[in-house]
């Protein structure tokens, strides 16, 4: 495998979609998007979090565990076949049944030869109104290690992980060459417009900051569209705005707020090397002073 920093630029795409119902309908649309991307010369495609159906974590319902599947399993086999046929590296998302009573929110990476290159199980699990993920998902028990592919080492994280600089840093320290976030995030429709704008800007800013502080491109693929709650009819308005940022946080491409889109941009791997030479954050880290970062809190007493 060639060095990422010497690779020629390549095209990446984010598949920003609205949930279409059951897994078959959503996977059929994903297949259309993968073929469209391949036709445009794309080599890396990122899908949104839990793309096989609606975002089911709005409610706590034991019956919804029936949606889970093993890894490897039906979704990885189908998407792996498409990845191999089309010569794409695909980052996908699965509700994984690891064992009875043990489930994960799992990102899977299918390499361009169709094989399952690796998995990442979501580490930071939210429990907020409308996001009852702790009911369904156990935190991943692996560490933050990138996945080797024909396009280099992918630092794949998932949604709530995107707010934590520690996760991005550890992926980068382990040699990640891209940071990738399948995502499902949106507004409470009852929030004031000003609050919605603040939340969106915070989400965009924190991930651009990961790009800057690690000198790496960031790819964040979000859902779009309103999904009502099965219980109270309120629901979540997923805000779209999937984006690709360069290693200085510059926005290379961004999707719309309110419609499905194939968001594409050219990534030049050589720029990470250039940026890290002029902004040498890894050289200047004072690692001997950071020991207490492993503590929950620094009590004052």
C-alpha positions as CSV (number, residue, x, y, z in Angstrom):
1,X,0.0,0.0,0.0
2,X,1.4,3.4,-0.9
3,X,2.0,6.2,1.6
4,X,-1.2,8.3,2.1
5,X,0.8,11.5,2.1
6,X,2.2,10.7,-1.4
7,X,-1.1,9.5,-2.9
8,X,-2.7,11.5,-5.7
9,X,-5.9,13.5,-4.9
10,X,-9.1,11.4,-4.9
11,X,-12.8,12.1,-4.8
12,X,-14.9,11.4,-1.7
13,X,-18.7,11.5,-1.3
14,X,-21.2,11.7,1.5
15,X,-24.6,10.1,1.0
16,X,-27.1,12.4,2.9
17,X,-30.5,10.8,2.8
18,X,-34.0,10.9,4.4
19,X,-35.2,7.6,5.8
20,X,-37.4,5.8,3.3
21,X,-39.0,3.2,5.5
22,X,-37.7,-0.4,5.8
23,X,-34.1,-1.7,5.2
24,X,-34.8,-2.9,1.7
25,X,-36.0,0.6,0.6
26,X,-33.1,2.3,2.1
27,X,-30.5,-0.1,0.8
28,X,-32.0,0.2,-2.7
29,X,-31.5,3.9,-2.5
30,X,-28.0,3.5,-1.2
31,X,-27.2,1.2,-4.1
32,X,-28.4,4.0,-6.5
33,X,-26.2,6.5,-4.7
34,X,-23.1,4.2,-4.8
35,X,-23.6,3.7,-8.5
36,X,-24.0,7.4,-9.0
37,X,-20.9,8.1,-7.0
38,X,-18.8,5.6,-8.9
39,X,-20.0,7.1,-12.1
40,X,-18.6,10.4,-11.0
41,X,-15.1,8.9,-10.2
42,X,-15.6,8.8,-6.5
43,X,-13.4,6.3,-4.6
44,X,-14.6,6.8,-0.9
45,X,-18.3,6.9,0.1
46,X,-19.5,7.6,3.6
47,X,-23.1,6.7,4.6
48,X,-25.1,8.3,7.5
49,X,-25.5,6.7,10.9
50,X,-28.1,3.8,11.1
51,X,-29.0,4.3,7.5
52,X,-31.2,1.2,7.1
53,X,-34.3,2.8,8.5
54,X,-35.7,5.6,10.7
55,X,-33.8,6.7,13.7
56,X,-35.5,4.3,16.1
57,X,-33.7,5.5,19.3
58,X,-36.4,8.2,19.8
59,X,-38.2,5.7,22.0
60,X,-37.3,2.8,24.3
61,X,-39.0,-0.3,22.8
62,X,-37.6,-3.8,23.4
63,X,-39.3,-5.0,20.2
64,X,-36.9,-2.8,18.2
65,X,-34.0,-5.1,19.0
66,X,-35.4,-7.2,16.2
67,X,-33.8,-4.7,13.8
68,X,-30.3,-5.7,14.8
69,X,-28.1,-8.0,12.7
70,X,-24.7,-9.7,13.0
71,X,-21.5,-8.3,11.6
72,X,-20.6,-9.8,9.2
73,X,-24.2,-10.1,8.1
74,X,-26.8,-9.1,5.5
75,X,-25.9,-5.4,5.3
76,X,-22.1,-5.9,5.1
77,X,-22.6,-8.7,2.5
78,X,-24.7,-6.5,0.3
79,X,-22.7,-3.4,0.6
80,X,-19.4,-5.3,0.3
81,X,-20.6,-6.8,-3.0
82,X,-21.3,-3.3,-4.3
83,X,-18.0,-2.0,-3.0
84,X,-16.1,-4.7,-4.8
85,X,-18.2,-4.4,-8.0
86,X,-17.7,-0.6,-8.1
87,X,-14.2,-0.3,-6.7
88,X,-15.3,1.9,-3.8
89,X,-14.3,2.1,-0.2
90,X,-17.6,2.4,1.7
91,X,-18.1,3.4,5.3
92,X,-21.5,2.2,6.5
93,X,-23.5,1.9,9.8
94,X,-25.1,-1.2,11.3
95,X,-27.2,-1.9,14.4
96,X,-25.1,-4.8,15.5
97,X,-26.3,-7.8,17.4
98,X,-23.1,-9.2,19.0
99,X,-24.8,-11.6,21.4
100,X,-28.1,-12.0,23.2
101,X,-28.6,-8.8,25.2
102,X,-25.4,-7.2,23.7
103,X,-25.8,-4.7,20.9
104,X,-23.7,-2.0,19.4
105,X,-23.9,1.0,17.1
106,X,-21.3,-0.2,14.7
107,X,-19.5,1.5,11.7
108,X,-18.3,-1.0,9.1
109,X,-15.7,-0.3,6.4
110,X,-15.9,-2.3,3.1
111,X,-12.8,-2.0,1.0
112,X,-12.7,-1.6,-2.7
113,X,-12.2,-5.4,-3.2
114,X,-15.4,-6.1,-1.3
115,X,-13.9,-7.4,1.9
116,X,-14.9,-6.2,5.4
117,X,-11.8,-4.2,6.3
118,X,-12.8,-3.5,9.8
119,X,-15.3,-2.2,12.3
120,X,-15.6,0.5,14.9
121,X,-18.2,0.3,17.7
122,X,-19.5,3.7,18.9
123,X,-17.8,4.6,22.2
124,X,-19.7,7.6,23.5
125,X,-23.4,6.8,23.9
126,X,-25.9,9.6,24.4
127,X,-29.0,9.5,26.6
128,X,-31.0,12.7,25.9
129,X,-34.6,13.5,25.0
130,X,-35.2,11.8,21.7
131,X,-31.8,10.1,21.7
132,X,-32.3,7.0,24.0
133,X,-29.2,5.2,22.8
134,X,-28.1,3.8,26.1
135,X,-31.2,1.6,26.0
136,X,-30.0,-0.1,22.8
137,X,-26.2,0.2,22.6
138,X,-23.3,-0.9,24.7
139,X,-20.1,1.2,24.3
140,X,-17.5,-0.3,22.1
141,X,-14.7,-2.1,24.0
142,X,-12.0,-1.6,21.5
143,X,-9.6,1.4,21.5
144,X,-9.4,4.2,19.0
145,X,-7.6,2.5,16.1
146,X,-7.9,3.4,12.4
147,X,-9.0,0.9,9.8
148,X,-6.5,0.0,7.0
149,X,-7.9,0.3,3.5
150,X,-6.7,0.7,-0.1
151,X,-7.1,4.4,0.4
152,X,-5.1,4.6,3.7
153,X,-6.0,4.5,7.4
154,X,-9.5,5.7,8.1
155,X,-10.2,7.1,11.6
156,X,-13.9,6.1,11.8
157,X,-15.9,7.4,14.7
158,X,-19.7,7.8,15.1
159,X,-22.0,10.8,15.9
160,X,-21.8,11.6,19.6
161,X,-18.0,10.7,19.4
162,X,-17.7,13.8,17.2
163,X,-18.0,16.1,20.2
164,X,-14.9,14.6,22.0
165,X,-11.5,15.9,21.0
166,X,-9.9,13.0,22.9
167,X,-11.4,10.5,20.4
168,X,-10.2,12.4,17.4
169,X,-6.7,12.9,18.9
170,X,-6.3,9.2,19.8
171,X,-7.3,8.2,16.3
172,X,-4.8,10.6,14.9
173,X,-2.0,9.4,17.2
174,X,-2.7,5.9,16.0
175,X,-2.0,7.0,12.4
176,X,-5.5,7.9,11.1
177,X,-5.2,9.8,7.8
178,X,-8.9,10.8,7.6
179,X,-11.4,11.4,10.4
180,X,-14.9,10.1,9.4
181,X,-18.2,10.6,11.3
182,X,-21.4,8.8,10.3
183,X,-24.0,11.0,12.0
184,X,-27.7,11.4,13.0
185,X,-28.2,14.7,14.6
186,X,-31.0,17.4,14.4
187,X,-33.1,19.9,16.1
188,X,-36.0,19.6,18.5
189,X,-38.6,21.3,16.3
190,X,-39.8,23.2,19.4
191,X,-36.5,25.0,19.9
192,X,-36.3,28.6,19.0
193,X,-34.6,29.4,15.6
194,X,-31.7,31.1,17.4
195,X,-31.0,28.0,19.5
196,X,-31.2,25.8,16.4
197,X,-28.7,28.0,14.7
198,X,-26.3,27.8,17.7
199,X,-26.5,24.0,17.8
200,X,-25.8,23.7,14.1
201,X,-22.8,26.0,14.3
202,X,-21.4,24.3,17.4
203,X,-21.6,20.9,15.6
204,X,-19.9,22.3,12.5
205,X,-17.2,24.1,14.6
206,X,-16.2,21.2,16.8
207,X,-15.5,18.9,13.9
208,X,-13.6,21.6,12.0
209,X,-11.5,22.0,15.1
210,X,-10.7,18.3,15.0
211,X,-9.4,18.9,11.5
212,X,-7.3,21.8,12.5
213,X,-5.8,20.4,15.7
214,X,-4.9,17.1,14.0
215,X,-4.0,18.4,10.5
216,X,-6.4,15.9,8.9
217,X,-9.5,16.1,6.6
218,X,-12.8,15.5,8.3
219,X,-15.9,13.9,6.6
220,X,-19.2,14.1,8.5
221,X,-22.3,12.5,6.9
222,X,-25.7,13.4,8.5
223,X,-29.3,12.4,8.0
224,X,-31.9,14.9,6.7
225,X,-35.6,15.3,7.0
226,X,-38.2,15.3,9.8
227,X,-38.8,11.9,11.6
228,X,-41.8,12.0,14.0
229,X,-41.6,10.2,17.3
230,X,-43.6,7.0,17.4
231,X,-44.9,8.0,20.8
232,X,-45.7,11.7,20.9
233,X,-45.5,12.9,17.3
234,X,-42.9,15.5,18.1
235,X,-39.8,14.0,16.6
236,X,-36.4,15.2,15.3
237,X,-35.7,17.4,12.3
238,X,-32.3,16.2,11.1
239,X,-30.4,19.2,9.9
240,X,-28.4,17.7,7.0
241,X,-25.4,20.0,6.3
242,X,-23.1,17.0,5.7
243,X,-19.7,18.3,5.0
244,X,-16.1,17.6,4.0
245,X,-13.4,19.8,5.6
246,X,-9.7,20.0,4.7
247,X,-6.8,19.8,7.3
248,X,-7.1,23.5,8.2
249,X,-10.8,23.2,8.8
250,X,-11.7,24.7,5.4
251,X,-15.1,23.6,4.1
252,X,-14.5,21.7,0.8
253,X,-18.2,20.8,0.2
254,X,-21.4,20.9,2.2
255,X,-24.9,19.5,1.7
256,X,-28.2,21.4,2.0
257,X,-30.2,21.6,5.2
258,X,-33.5,20.1,3.9
259,X,-33.0,17.6,1.1
260,X,-31.1,14.5,0.1
261,X,-27.8,15.0,-1.7
262,X,-24.6,13.3,-2.8
263,X,-22.0,15.7,-1.4
264,X,-18.6,15.3,-3.2
265,X,-15.2,16.9,-2.8
266,X,-11.6,16.2,-3.9
267,X,-9.2,15.3,-1.1
268,X,-5.5,15.9,-1.6
269,X,-3.7,13.6,1.0
270,X,-0.5,15.5,0.5
271,X,-1.9,18.6,2.2
272,X,-1.9,17.0,5.6
273,X,1.8,16.6,5.4
274,X,2.2,20.2,4.3
275,X,-0.1,21.5,7.0
276,X,1.6,19.5,9.8
277,X,5.0,21.0,8.8
278,X,3.8,24.6,9.3
279,X,1.5,23.9,12.3
280,X,3.4,21.2,14.2
281,X,1.0,20.5,17.0
282,X,2.2,17.0,17.5
283,X,5.8,18.3,18.0
284,X,4.8,20.8,20.6
285,X,2.3,18.7,22.7
286,X,3.4,18.8,26.4
287,X,2.5,15.2,27.0
288,X,4.3,15.1,30.4
289,X,1.8,17.6,31.7
290,X,-1.4,15.9,30.6
291,X,-1.7,13.0,33.0
292,X,-4.8,14.2,34.7
293,X,-6.8,14.2,31.5
294,X,-7.6,10.5,32.4
295,X,-9.4,11.7,35.5
296,X,-13.2,12.3,35.5
297,X,-12.8,15.7,37.2
298,X,-10.1,17.7,39.1
299,X,-11.7,18.2,42.5
300,X,-10.6,21.4,44.2
301,X,-10.5,20.0,47.7
